[in-house]
């Protein structure tokens, strides 16, 4: 080992490299933890969607007593509900895609026999339909209908600390929402609303070709394993390359005639 490695500026260099390597290794394990979380989440969703559809009243408390925590616990649970669509309260949710095509979700409250309402995500329509209408092409059936679908949590505004998703005005009656925020929709509906929504899978009587029901979620494991392997590869590469760079630097100094002290063994042999 070369004695110059013990000089203060080189010690700082070693510390810096160790910190970088440690950080990259931590990032790798963090991605593995994210992978485990994704697998666990996928397992919960898969198990929930395998259940037989249950009446909404057996999954959540009757009337307006249901809480967001109860909806969260039943997320992706197949349910069915019977009621009458409240067409005048129908809204669109913007920035939604179907096979890559931009459009809206059509959300229509369904009023149950007990007077409470639940938001039904009836599916997707293209952007050729505007907030000003007409919406006759995807009008819901009149009279009593039975909707079967997946119970979902109300959507909330997303933020990563730097950039936040768009938000809706707090006041006024909106025809287009930035996200399926049931709380915001409830502000313009007289009936008490359940704090979640149903993503429609089937309906009796059936609806027309539009809206197109939202497809089931794709439960991939995401890029976390690949990212973890990249971080581990970067850290291993740094561990290999840094000593080689130090050795090359020392040899160049020796060739230039600079004084690079080398530690020697007791018999005078250089320790390279």
C-alpha positions in Angstrom: 0.0 0.0 0.0 1.4 3.4 -0.9 2.2 5.9 1.8 0.7 8.8 0.0 -2.7 7.3 0.5 -2.4 8.4 4.2 -2.1 12.0 3.3 -5.1 14.2 4.4 -6.4 15.0 0.9 -6.3 11.3 -0.1 -8.0 10.3 3.2 -10.8 12.7 2.2 -10.9 11.0 -1.2 -11.2 7.6 0.4 -14.0 8.8 2.7 -15.9 10.3 -0.2 -15.7 7.1 -2.2 -16.8 5.1 0.8 -19.8 7.4 1.3 -20.7 7.1 -2.4 -20.4 3.3 -2.3 -22.5 3.1 0.9 -25.1 5.4 -0.6 -25.4 3.4 -3.8 -25.7 0.2 -1.8 -28.4 1.7 0.4 -30.3 2.8 -2.8 -30.1 -0.8 -4.0 -31.6 -2.2 -0.8 -34.2 0.6 -0.8 -35.3 -0.5 -4.3 -35.4 -4.1 -3.0 -37.7 -3.0 -0.2 -39.9 -1.2 -2.7 -40.0 -4.4 -4.7 -41.2 -6.3 -1.6 -43.8 -3.6 -1.0 -45.0 -3.9 -4.6 -45.3 -7.7 -4.3 -47.2 -7.5 -1.1 -49.6 -4.8 -2.5 -50.1 -6.9 -5.7 -50.9 -10.0 -3.5 -53.5 -8.0 -1.6 -55.1 -6.7 -4.8 -55.1 -10.1 -6.4 -56.7 -11.8 -3.3 -59.3 -9.0 -3.2 -60.3 -9.3 -6.8 -60.6 -13.1 -6.5 -63.5 -12.7 -4.1 -67.1 -13.2 -5.2 -69.0 -9.9 -5.6 -70.8 -8.9 -2.4 -73.6 -6.4 -1.8 -72.0 -3.1 -1.0 -74.1 -3.0 2.2 -72.3 -6.1 3.5 -68.8 -4.7 2.7 -69.4 -1.2 4.2 -71.8 0.0 6.9 -75.2 1.0 5.7 -76.0 4.6 5.0 -73.4 7.4 5.4 -71.6 5.7 8.3 -68.8 4.3 6.1 -65.3 5.7 6.7 -62.4 6.2 4.4 -60.5 3.7 6.5 -63.2 1.1 5.8 -63.1 1.8 2.1 -59.3 1.5 2.1 -59.5 -1.9 3.9 -62.0 -3.1 1.2 -60.0 -1.6 -1.8 -60.5 -3.7 -5.0 -63.2 -5.8 -3.3 -65.8 -6.8 -6.0 -69.2 -5.5 -5.0 -72.6 -4.8 -6.5 -75.2 -2.1 -5.7 -78.6 -1.2 -6.9 -80.0 2.2 -7.4 -80.9 5.0 -9.8 -78.4 7.2 -11.6 -78.3 10.8 -10.6 -77.7 12.1 -14.2 -77.7 15.8 -13.3 -74.7 15.2 -11.0 -72.6 13.4 -13.6 -69.0 14.7 -14.1 -66.0 13.9 -16.2 -62.5 13.2 -14.8 -59.8 14.6 -17.2 -56.4 13.2 -18.3 -57.4 9.5 -18.5 -56.2 7.1 -21.2 -57.5 4.0 -22.9 -54.9 2.1 -24.9 -52.9 5.2 -25.1 -55.7 7.4 -26.3 -56.5 10.5 -24.1 -59.9 11.1 -22.7 -62.1 11.3 -19.7 -63.7 9.0 -17.1 -67.4 9.3 -16.8 -68.5 9.4 -13.1 -72.2 9.3 -12.2 -73.6 9.1 -8.7 -76.0 6.2 -8.0 -78.6 6.8 -5.4 -79.5 3.7 -3.3 -82.8 2.9 -1.7 -81.6 4.3 1.7 -81.0 7.7 0.0 -77.2 7.5 0.1 -75.2 7.8 -3.1 -72.1 6.1 -4.4 -70.0 7.4 -7.3 -69.8 5.0 -10.2 -66.8 5.2 -12.6 -68.7 4.1 -15.6 -65.6 4.1 -17.9 -63.7 6.1 -20.5 -64.8 8.3 -23.4 -62.5 10.2 -25.8 -61.6 13.8 -25.7 -63.9 14.5 -28.6 -66.6 14.8 -26.0 -66.2 18.1 -24.1 -67.3 19.4 -20.8 -70.0 21.4 -22.5 -71.6 18.3 -23.8 -73.8 16.9 -25.3 -73.3 13.7 -23.4 -76.2 11.8 -24.9 -73.9 9.2 -26.5 -73.0 7.9 -23.0 -76.1 8.6 -21.0 -76.7 6.1 -18.3 -79.8 3.9 -18.3 -82.9 5.4 -16.7 -84.7 3.7 -13.8 -83.3 1.1 -11.4 -80.0 -0.4 -12.4 -77.6 -2.9 -10.7 -73.9 -2.2 -11.0 -71.1 -4.7 -10.4 -67.6 -3.5 -10.0 -64.5 -3.0 -7.8 -64.8 -0.8 -4.7 -62.0 1.8 -4.9 -60.6 4.5 -2.7 -61.2 8.2 -3.5 -58.3 9.7 -5.4 -56.2 12.3 -3.7 -53.8 14.9 -5.0 -50.3 13.5 -5.6 -47.1 15.2 -4.8 -43.5 14.2 -4.7 -42.3 17.2 -2.7 -41.3 19.2 -5.9 -44.3 18.8 -8.3 -47.9 18.5 -7.4 -50.7 17.2 -9.6 -53.4 19.7 -10.6 -56.1 20.6 -8.1 -59.8 21.4 -8.4 -61.3 24.7 -7.3 -62.7 24.4 -3.8 -66.0 26.3 -4.6 -68.5 26.1 -7.4 -70.2 23.3 -9.4 -67.7 21.5 -11.6 -68.4 19.4 -14.7 -64.8 18.3 -15.0 -62.6 17.1 -12.1 -58.8 16.7 -12.1 -59.1 13.4 -10.3 -61.9 11.2 -9.0 -62.1 13.0 -5.7 -65.3 11.8 -4.1 -65.1 14.4 -1.4 -65.1 17.2 -4.0 -67.9 15.5 -5.9 -70.0 15.2 -2.7 -69.9 19.0 -2.4 -72.2 19.4 -5.3 -74.5 16.4 -4.6 -77.4 16.8 -2.1 -77.4 13.1 -1.1 -74.8 11.8 1.4 -72.1 10.0 -0.5 -70.0 7.0 0.5 -66.3 8.0 0.7 -65.2 5.7 -2.2 -66.3 4.8 -5.7 -67.1 1.7 -7.7 -65.2 1.0 -10.9 -67.9 -0.5 -13.1 -67.3 -4.0 -14.6 -70.9 -4.9 -15.5 -74.3 -3.4 -15.4 -78.0 -4.5 -15.7 -79.4 -3.2 -17.9 -76.2 -3.0 -19.9 -74.9 0.4 -21.1 -74.0 1.2 -24.7 -70.5 1.0 -26.3 -69.6 4.1 -24.4 -68.2 4.6 -21.8 -65.6 1.9 -22.1 -65.1 0.2 -18.7 -61.8 0.9 -17.1 -59.6 -2.3 -17.5 -58.4 -4.2 -14.5 -55.0 -2.9 -13.1 -51.8 -4.4 -14.5 -50.1 -5.9 -11.4 -46.4 -5.7 -12.6 -43.5 -5.7 -10.2 -42.2 -2.5 -11.7 -38.6 -1.5 -12.4 -37.4 -1.9 -8.8 -35.3 -5.1 -9.3 -33.6 -3.6 -12.3 -32.8 -0.4 -10.4 -31.5 -2.4 -7.5 -29.1 -4.4 -9.7 -28.0 -1.2 -11.3 -27.1 0.4 -8.0 -25.3 -2.7 -6.8 -23.4 -2.8 -10.1 -22.4 0.8 -9.8 -21.1 0.2 -6.2 -19.1 -2.9 -7.3 -17.6 -1.0 -10.2 -16.5 1.8 -8.0 -14.9 -0.6 -5.5 -13.0 -2.2 -8.4 -12.0 0.9 -10.3 -11.0 3.2 -7.5 -8.0 1.1 -6.3 -6.9 0.7 -10.0 -7.0 4.4 -10.4 -4.9 4.9 -7.3 -2.3 2.4 -8.5 -2.2 4.0 -11.9 -1.7 7.4 -10.2 1.2 6.1 -8.1 3.0 4.5 -11.0 2.7 7.7 -13.1 4.2 9.7 -10.3 7.1 7.2 -10.0 7.7 7.5 -13.7 7.7 11.2 -13.5 10.3 11.1 -10.8 8.0 12.3 -8.0 8.6 11.1 -4.5 6.0 8.4 -3.9 6.8 6.5 -0.8 6.0 2.8 -0.8 5.5 0.8 2.4 8.2 -1.9 2.7 8.1 -5.2 4.4 10.8 -6.1 7.0 13.0 -7.7 4.3 12.9 -4.6 2.2 10.4 -5.9 -0.3 8.0 -3.3 -1.7 4.3 -3.8 -0.9 2.5 -2.7 -4.0 
